[in-house]
Amino acid sequence: MQNEQIKPDFEFIALMASLMSITALAIDAVLPALPEIGLAINTPDTTDHQLLITMIFLGLGVGQLFFGPLSDAYGRKPIVYFGFTLFFIASFICVMATSLEFMLAGRVLQGIALSAPRTMSISIIRDTYSGDYMARVMSFVTAFFILVPVVAPLLGKWILDVYGWEAIFYSQLLFGVLVALWFWKRQAETLKPEFKIPFRFKVFKSGFIEFMKYRESVAFTLISGLVTGAFLVYLSAAQNVFEKQYQMPDEFPYLFAALAISIGLATFMNGTLVLRMGMRKLALAALVAFCLSAVLYCVIFYGSANPSIYVLIPFLALQFYGLGFLWGNFRAIAMEPLGHIAGIGAAINGFFSTVISVPIAIFIGGFIEDTVWPMFAGLAVCGLLALGIMLLVRNNTKIRV
């Protein structure tokens, strides 16, 4: 492992962000095209359209459970190459889909494939940095990564209008090829030969037992799942909220971009503040603010119709500004004691946080038909549960089982 005081260079941050960004592109670029895709696969129900978003997250969770241990055995780079290859196959399945089931299969497979570069970027960062410096790198990577959600819906809308929804998937393939070539040319293998762990199924058992020894790793995996689930409700329902409830289909990509900028701004600020305050104090303060803003909305607008868009956007911006201080720090805290099993540690963390988040999103998303209030109720409940867990483990970092 490199010295944690070595400052990261821009290319490393940009490359790690690009590995993560393919996932964001695969999710966000298709948002404006959900009605058209629904017509193409004979599925007009908007609640079914939300599954095209949530199911890719299910694939992300399942895939990284296997790719993490495989990377500990064979290195980070071969797993990234395999993931890109699988992504190309999955994207063609989506383009050829003629039914909801066929399309969902392609989206799940896309998620499984993209879990490889996504998980490997985290493992590579953990191989290279630790402590608050790791949190700082994660923040800058996430800030860079946030640029994709800002432009992806706009790009998707433009491609949809000019070339059709199938071209959105082809553009993702092109981006994937470029990132794969960049990664192959410029990124060295970060897993040293002496740290390789032969792949056996008992690795899952031993890795899980080792993971469970660390109270913070377990707690912040649960917390990440709760917060991610709440956000996934918004992500899957955003098209329905802005285009159907607020009748703003043309403005939707711009509103989505503006909210993504609020996350990116907070994430960028986190990269500077985390070295002054520490990732735990900063994450706690942000989580408290996250909960308060969601609860405030629920109290003010309980039992009433949707407020003006000029009221909704500031409330959402406050929520997402808080999220920008949470994701990178939550992952860094969970991964901090797991440097000796970074691959399987990242896999277990990602798998369980995703498995928690997907059912939350599907359940709450089913209530978002005529009003956005259930979304904020979900944000409030998930945030308060996460805050309770965080306070419980605040003074205990490790337990033995």
N, C-alpha and C positions, 0 to 999 in steps of 0.2 A: 504493500500500500504506500502511496506517496505521502509525503508530509502534508498534513492538513492545512499548513500555512501557505502552501504554494497557491498562488492566485490562478484561477481558471482563465484561459484565453478565449477570445470571442468565437473562434471557429469551433472549439469544443462545445461551447454552450449552444451555438447555432445548430450543430450537427445533432446533439442530443435532443434539442427541441424539435428538429425535423423528424426524428424517429418517432417522437410522440405525436407530431402534428398530423401524420397520415390518418391516425384514428379520428382526430377532430374533423379532418376534411371528409372522411367517409361518413361521419354523422351529420355535420352541419350543412354540407353542400346540398344534401338531398332534401332538407327541410322545405324549401319553397316548392319542391316537386312532388310532395306527398299526395296531393289530390290527383295529379296526373298519373302517378305510379299506381294509385288506388284504382283508377279507371282502367289502366292497362292490365291489372291483375284481377279485375272484376270485384273490387272491394271498396265500396263507396263510404263505409262507416269510418268516421274520423277517429274513433277510439281504437279501431284496428290499425289505423295508420301509426298510432303511437307505438305499436309493437315493433315497427320497423326501426325504431330508435332504441327501445329497451332491450330488444333481443341481441343487438350487437354488443351490448354491455354484458349480457349473459355469456356470450362467446369469449369476451375479454377475460372474464373471471375464470372460466374453465381452462382456457388455453394456457394462461400463465402458471397455473398449478403444475403443468407438465414441463413447460419450457424453462422454468426456473431451475429445477433439478437437472435437466438435460444440459443447461448451460454450465452448471457446476462440474459436469463430467467432461463436456466436449469444448467448452469455451463459449464466449459470448457471440463471436462473429458467425460461426456456422448456424446458430439458432436464428440470427437475424436473417440470414440468406434463406433459410427454410421458410420463415414466416412470410417473406416477400413473395416467394414462389406460390405458397398457398393462397395468399391474398389475390394474386392474379387469377387463379382458378375460381375463387369465390366471386370475384367481380363479374366474370363472364356468366356465372350461374345467375346472378342478379339480373343481368341484362337480358338473359333468355327466359326469365321467369314469366309464367302465364297464370299463376295462381298465388294466393296469399301464402300457402304452405311452402311453395317452391321459393318464393322471395324470402320468407323467414329463414329457410334453410341456408340460403346464400348469405343472409345477414349474420346469422350465427357463425357461419364458417369464416366470414370476413372478420368477425370479432376474435375468433380463435387465432386466425392468422396474424392480426395486428397486435395481439398480446405479446408476440415475440419481440418485435422492435420496441414496443412500449416497455415491457419488463426489462429488456436488456439495457435500455438507456438508464433505468434506475440502478441496475446492478453495476453498470460501468461507472456511474457517478459514485456509488458506494465503494467500488474497488479503488477509487482514486482519491476520495475525500472523506472526511468524517467530522462529527461535531457540528458546531454552528457554521463552519465553512461549507459543510455538505448542505445544510439548510439554505445557505446563501446561494449556492450553485443551483439547487432545486428551485429556488425562487426565480432566479434569472432565466432558467430553462423554461419554467412555467410562464413567465412574462412573455418570452419570445414565442412560446407555443400559443399564447392567447391571441396573437396576431391572426392565426388561422380562423378561429371562430368569428373574428371581426370581418374578414373578407369572404369567408366561405359561402354564407348565404347569398351575398351579392354576386359572387362568381357563379354559384349554382343557378340563381335567377337568370343571369345573362345567358348561360349555356342552355338553360331550359327554353328560353324564348327564341334562341337562334337555332339550336341544333336538336332540341328534344331531351327528355330525361335520361335516355340511354347514354348520351354524351357525357353526362356528369360522372358516370362510372368509368368511362374511358379516360377522362381527365385525371381521375384518381390514379389510374394505372400509370399514366405518364409521370405524375409526381413521384410515385413509388419507384419507378425505374431510375429517375434522377437521384433520389436520395440513396438508393441501394448502391449506385455507382460511386457516389460521394463517400459513403461509408466504407466501401471496399478499398478505395484509393487512399483515404486519409486517416482512418481510425485503426490504431494498433490493438491487438488483443490485450485486455487488461487482467485476465485471470492467469496468474502465474502457475506453471506446471505443478509446483509443489502443493498448491491449494486445490487441485482437481479432486473431486469426489466421484468414484465410479458410480454410474447410474444403476441403481437397484430399486425395486419397489419398496424395500425397507427404508430407503432414504426418506420417503414420505413420512413413515412412522417416526423415525429418529428425528427428522427435521421438525415435525409437529411437536414432539415431546420437548425438544430444545426450545422451540418458539414459545411454548406455553410456560417456560420457566421465567419469562420476562413479563412482569405485570404491565409495564407501559406498552410493550409491543402488542399484547392482547387487547388492552383497553383502547389504544389508538387505532387499532384495526376496526373495532366495533364502532368507534366514533366516526372514523372515515366512512364506514358503510352507512351510518345514519345521515350524515351530512350530504354524502354523494347521492343517496336515495332521494333526499329532499330536492336537491338540484336537478336530478334526473326527471323529476315530475315536471319541472319547468321546461327542460329541454325537449321532452317528448310532447308536451302540450302547447308549446309556444306558437306553433303554426295555427292551431285551433283557436287559441286565445286572441291573437292579433288579427288573423284573417276572418274568423267566424264571429267571435264575440264582439270585437271592436271594428269589424268591417274595414280593415286597413291592409289589404293584401300587397299593395304597392309599397307601403311604408315598412312592412314587416322586416325585410333584410336590414334596413337602416336602424330600426329599433333594436333588433337583435345585436347588431354591431355595436351600438352605443352601450348596451348593457355589458357586452363582452369587454369593452374598453375599461369599464369600471373594475372588472376583475383584474385585468392586466395592470392597471395603474396600482392597485393595492398590492399585487404580487411583486411588482417592481420595487415599491417602497419597502416591502417586507425584506427584500434582499439586502437593503441597507440597515433597516432597524433591527434585524435579527441579531446582528453582532453587538448591538448596544444593549438590547433588552433581554436577549436569549429567546430561543424558540418557544419555550414553555410559557413564559409570561406573556409573550406576544399572542400566542394562540389562545390563551385563556381570555385575554382582554377582547380579542376579536370575536370569540364565541359568545361572550356575554352580550356584545353589541348586536350580533347576529340574532340572538334570541329576543332581545328587547324590541327590535324593529319589527320582527314577525308577529310577536304578541300584540304590539301596538296596532298593527293593521287589523288583526282579528277582532280586537276590542272595538275599534272605531267603526268598522264596516260589517259587523255581525248582523245578519238578517237583512242586509240591504243589497241593492243591485251593484253592479260594477261601478267604481268611481270613474271619474274622467281619466283619460289616458295620461293627462298631465299630473295626476295624483299617483297613478299606478307606477309610472316609470321611476319617479324618485324612490318609492318604497322598494321596488325591485333592485334599483341601483345600490341602495343601502345594503340589501341582502348580499348582493354579489361582490360588493366592496369588501364585506366581511369575509366572504369565501376566499378572496385573494390572499388573505392572511392565514387561512386555515389549511388548505390542501398541502402545500409544500411542507409546512411545519409538522402537520400530522404524520405525513409519510416519513419525514426525517426523524421524528421522535420514535416512531415505531421501528425504524430500521437501525437506529443508532447502536443498540447492543448486539446486532446481528451480523457484524462484519465478517465473522468466521463462517457464516452460512448465508452470504448475501443473496445468492440465487434462489435457494429454497425459501429464504426469509421473505424476499420480495414476492415470490409466488404465493405463499400462504397469506401474506398481508393483502395482496391484490385479490386473491380468490375469495376470501371471506368477506372483505369489504364490498366486493361486487355482488356476491350472493345475497348479502343483506340489502343492498341498495335496489336491486331489480324488483323484488316483490313489493317493496315500499312504493316504488314508482308506479307499478302496475295497479296496486290497490288504490292509491290516492288519485292517480290519473283517471280512474273510472268515474270519479265524482266531478271532474272538471268538464261540465257540459255547457252550462249557461252562466256561470260565474267563476271568478278566479279565487274566491274566498277559500275553497278547499286547498288550494296550493299553499296559501300562507298558513293555513292551519297545519298542514303537513310540515312546513318549514319550522313552525313554532314547536310542535311536538318533538320532531326529530332533534332540533337544536337543544331543547331542554333536556332530553334524555342524554344527549352527548355531553352536555355541561355537567349533568349529575355524575356520569361515569368519570369524567375528567377530574372532578373534585374528589371523588372517592380514591383515586390512585395518585393524587398529587404528591403525597409524601412517601409513597412506596414505589420503588422502581423495579424490584425483582422478588420473585417468590420461587420456591422449589416445589416441584410436584413429584 
